[in-house]
Amino acid sequence: MSEDTTDRGFTTAILHGDRASPIEHGALHKPLHLSVAYAYARAEDLVAVFQGRQSGYAYGRQGNPTTAALEAKVTAMEGGVATACFSTGMAAIEAILVALLTGGDHVVSSSFVFGNTNSLFNTFASHGTPVTFVDATDVANVERALTPATKLVFVETIANPRTQVADLERIGDLCRARGILYVVDNTMTSPWLFRPARVGAGLVVNALTKYIGGHGNALGGAVTDTGRFDWTRYPNIADNYRKQPPAMQGITQLRKKGLRDGGAALSAEQAHHLAVGAETLALRLDRQCANAMALAQFLASHPAVSAVHYPGLPTHAQHERARALFRAPGALLSFELAPGRNVLDALDAFRIVVLSSNLGDNRTLAIPVAQTIYWEMGAARRAEMGIADSLVRVSVGIEDRDDLIGDFRRALG
């Protein structure tokens, strides 16, 4: 079976994407390919694959047919030209820095990035790649931070856990005008709620572990090239990869330096789980977003809660921006308890909500932020990011709404 599927809806295209090319025995899913090595009948073909003149597989660390099928799904979801998958979302971000930056290059990043991303950037800064953190909810802050050495601007769509929404469109305009690579982490929205290509992102990151996989049973990350960045003008592309078509130069170097050299390969088993999970992304996320809105409204009126952070609420500082950009305001929210309330005691009272550090799961998960995932960065940095000691992050799942709100009512009562 091979046919044009460009006019299909989001879910239909993903659901039937595997069958756009032939599959052995009429299977509905691409099979698991567990081999780490690939044989060629002619030495000439083996050489051509290694030199990038012919498509094929050289070694499992650089990909296999199962991960390639997942990459095709992610590329279709993001409306891009190519995707490289990695063992985790953090590995995907690290690969961008390793593969595309050199010593002395400068990065501008949102101050509100995920704690591990913040830690990774600080590690690179200690090795000679300075990073300037700014409040990316206003493009003026990004512009002031740019230097002649700035090669990359990095933002998330919705910040985890305080849900700030970056000035995505105007930052894209700025990067395009200055010829700077614009990288957008789309994990919190996923390609169902938002496509960063719309605002000029050159590369899009997705932690596949989260909403795209959705079931909390597989780790994975992806970088998608949207085709919006002119790699022929990017000075850090190696001569070997200049031989590729212009649109493929960045992703080729990312795959070689990030996968072949870095070794953060996604296994076939994990890729298969993620590909199956991706089929129901839109269905799950619609339910999760509806639950998140209902829960945010409930919490906003509860006397035990002093603040709720959710872009779907009119009180959110970037509410109108979120309405303009996203299909829905996401399925993650955070809230702060009123003074005198013990955050750990409140969490212990849950019966349905799971105390866990993941997000994007079908189950609703909650975690005390300052005491766990943001503990290592210290009180001063948490204060800069607006992380209160009583802040609870909630990744909203697909439970029945009355059961979910009832659990919060009991825990906060």
N, C-alpha and C positions, 0 to 999 in steps of 0.2 A: 504494500500500500504506500503510495506517495502522492500527495495532493497539496494544493495551496490551502493553508489554514489561516491566512492573514486576516480574513474577515470574520473569524469566530470570536465569541465572547471570551472573557478572561478564563473562566472555569472550564469551558468546553475545550479551549485550546490546550490548557495544561492537562486536562483529563485524557485527551486523545493524542497528546504530543508524541508519546513513544511510538505510536503506530504510523507517524508520518514517514518513517523509513522502515524497511522490512525487519521483522523480528522472527527468529527461529521458531518453527512449529506453530505459528499463529498465536504466540503468547501475547497477553495484553500488556505486560510490563517488560521493559528491558531486563534481561537476565543478569544475575550476579556473575561477574567475571573476576575470578579470584587469583588468576595467574599474575605474577609480578614481572614476568619476562615474556617477550613476544618474538616469534621466529619468522624469518623471511626466506623464501625459496632462492632469492637472488641476492648476492652481496650488494649489488647496485641499489636495490630497494632499501636495504638496511642503512646504507650510507645516506641515501636521499632523505630518509626519515630523520636521521640524526642531524642532518644539515638543514632541516626545515624546508626542503624542496618538495617534499611529498608528505601527505597526511598519513598518520599511522601512530603506533605506540612503540616507544623505545624501552621504557622501564616503568614499573608501577609507581615509583616516586613522582613521576611526571603526569600520572593520570592513567585511567583505564576506560574501557567502553562504558562501564556502569557510571562512573563519575562524569564521563562526557555526556551521558544522557541527562543527568541532573543539571549539568552546566547549560545544556540546551534549554531546559525548562526555565532556569533562572534568567537566561538571556531573553527568552520570550516574555517572561513576566515583567522584566524591566524595560523592554523595548530597546535592548542594546544590540551591540554587534558581536560580542564575545564575552565569555565568563571563564574565570579560573576558580576552582573550588579548593578549599584548604581544610585542614583538620578541625579548626575552630574559627570563630569570628575574630578572636584576637590574633590568631596566626595570619589571617587575611590582612589585618591592619598592619601588622609587623612586616609582612611581605611588601606592602606598598613602600614603606619607609626604607627597607633594605634594598629593594630593587630599583627604586626610582630617585633616591637622594644620594648625594655625595657629601663628604665632609665640608662643613661651612655653609651648606644650604640652610635656609631658614624656613620654619613652619609657623603659620598662624593657626591657632586652634581655639575653638570655643572653650570657655572656662568651665562649662557645665557638662563636659564629656564624662562618660562612664568612668568609674574609679580606676579600673584596670587600664583603660586607654590613657588616662592621666598619668598613671605610673609608667606606662610604656614610653610616653613622650618624654618624661623626665629622665628615663634611662638613656634615650637617644641624645638628649641634651647634654648629659654627662659624657657622651662619646663624641661631641663636636657638632651636633646638629641642633642649634638653638631653637627653642619653641617659645612663642609668645602666646599666652592665654588671654583671651579677651571676652567680654560679654557680647556674644554673637547675635543677641536679639536686636542689635542696632548695627547696620553696615558701617556706620561712621567709625566704630571702634575697630573693626577689621581694617579699614582703610588706613587709619592712623598707625597701625602696627606693621604695615607692609614696609619692607626694605628692598633694596636692589637684589638682595640674596634670597628673597622669598620665592620658593618654588611651589609651595603647596598650601592651600587653605583647607582645613578639616573641620566639619561641623556634623552634628547629628540633627535629624529632623525634629524629634521631640526628645528633650533631655531626660535622662534617667538619674535620679528619681523625682526631681522637682518639676519636670514637664515644661521647662521653658522651650519656646519654639523659636528657632533661629530665623534671622531675616533672610530666608533662603533665596528668594527671588533677586533681591538687590545685591546680595553677596555674589550670586551667579553673574549678574551684570558687571560687577566690579572685576571679578576674575577674568571674564571674557575680554574686557577692555584692556587689562594689564597682561594678558597672556599667561595667567597663572593657573596651574592645575587645581581644579575644584573637586574635592572629595567629600561625598555626603554619605554618612552612615544612615541607612534606611531601615535599620533593624526595628525601631520602635513603631514605624508605620507599616512597613512591608510594601511591596509593589502593588498590593491591592488597594491600600489607602492613598498611596502617593508614588509617583515616578520622578525621582530627582532629575532625570533628563529634561524634564519640563523647565527647570530653572537653570539649566546649563551645566550641570555636574558632568565632569569628564569621567570620573570613576564613582561607582556606587558600591558600598559595602553592605552586605547582609550577614548577620549571624544566623545561619540557617537553623541552628539549635532552637531558636525562639519561635516566632509565629509561622514561618514557612514550614518547618518540621512539625511543630505544634504539639507533639505528644510526649516530650520530655524523655525520649528514648534514643537520641542520636545527637552527637556533636558535629558541627560543621560550619564553615564560613565560605563566603564567596565575594569576589570582586568582579563587577561587570563594567566593561568599557561601553559607554553610551554612544560613542562615535562623535561626541560633541567637542573633543579636544584635538587640536592639531599637533600630533606628535612630531611632525617634521620640524617644528620650531622648538622642541624641547631638547635642551643641550645634553641631557644625561643618558640618551639612548646610545647604546654601544654600537659600533660599526657593524657587528655581525647581524644585529637585528634591524638595521636600516635597510637590509635587503628585503624585508617583508613589506607588503603593501602598507601604506601610511597608517591606515586605520588599525592595523594589527601590531604595530611596533611596540606600543606600550604593553599590551597584554602578553605579547611574546616574551618581552624582557621580564615581566612580572612572573610568568610561568617558569622561565628558566632560572631566575635568581631566587624566587620565592619558593618554588617547589623543588626543582632539581638541586639547587644549592642549599636551600634552607631546610628541605626535608619534611615540611609540614603537610604531608599528603593526606587526603581524605580516603579512608578505606572504602572498598566496594560495598561492604555491609552497611556502613553508615550512610553512604550515598543512596542506597536503595530505600532505607527507612525514610530519609528526607524527601526523596522523590515521591514516595507514596503519600507522605504527609502533605506535600505541597498541593495535591489534588483538591483538598478540602479547605484550603487557606481562606477563600472568600466566605464560605459558609460559616466556618468557625469564627472568623474575625468579626463578621456582622453581628453574631450573637454576643461575642465578648464586648464589643463596643456598646451595644445596647445595654448590657448588664452594667458596664462601667459608668455609663451616664446615669442610670437609675441609682447606683450605689453612691456616686459623687453627690447627687442631689440629696440623698438620705443623710449622708455624713455632714453636708453643709448646714443642715438644720438641726444637728444633734448637739445638745449642750455639753457633751463630753469632748467635743472636737473644737479646736480653736482655729484651724485653717485646713482647707482642702485645696490641693493643687491638681487641676485637671483642665485641659484646654477646652473641654466642652462646656464649662461653666462660664456664664457671662462675666463673672468677677475675675477671670484669669486675664493676666496682662496681655497675652497674645491670642485672646479668644477669636477676634475677628480675622487675624492672620490664619489661624488654624482652619476657620470656616472657609476661607478663600482657597487654601492650598489642598486640604485633605478631604477625602471622601467621608471620613468620620474622625473624631478627635482621639482615637486610639483606645487601647484597653488597659493602659497603665495609669494609675493615679497614686498620689501619696497624701497623707493627712497628718496633722499634728494634734496631739492630745492637749486638752486644757490643762493649765497649771495645776499641779497637785496630783495628777493622774499618773500611775506607774505604767510605763509602756509595756514592760515585760509581763506584768500581771494581766493586762488587757489581752495580750496575744495568747496567753495561756488559757484564756476562757473560750477560744474558738473550738468548735466541734466539727465544722465542715472545712473551713479555710485551713490550708496546709502551711505550716511554718517552714519556708524553704527559700533558697537563694536564687532559684531560676525564675524566668519569666517567659510569657508566651505559651505556657502550658494550657491544656484544656481545663485543668483544675485551678481554682483561685489560690494564689500563693501570697503570703505576707511575710515581711521581714523588718525588724527594727534596723534602720539604716546606719545610724551613727555608731552603733555597737558592733556592727558586723562588716558589711561590704565597704564602708567608708571609714572604718576604724583606723586603718594603717596610715591614712593621710594626715591624721592629727587634727586637733580641735581648731587651730587657726585656719587651716585650709577648708575645713568643713564650714566654718563661719563665713568664709568668703563665698562659698557656694550656696549658702542659705540652708544648710543641713542642720536642723534642730535636733537636740537630743531625743525628743519625743516623736521624731518623724518615722512614720510607718509607710513602707512602699507596698502597694497592692497590685499584683498582676491578676487581672480579673479573668475568670474562666467562663465555661459554658453551662454552669449549674442552672437549675431553675431559679428564677429571679427571687421568688418569695423565700426560698430556702437560704439563699445567699444573704439577703438583707436581714432575714431573721437571725442568722448567725452573728452578724455585726450588731444587731440590736441587743442580743443577749450578752455579747462580749463587752459592750460599752455600757451596759445598764448598771 
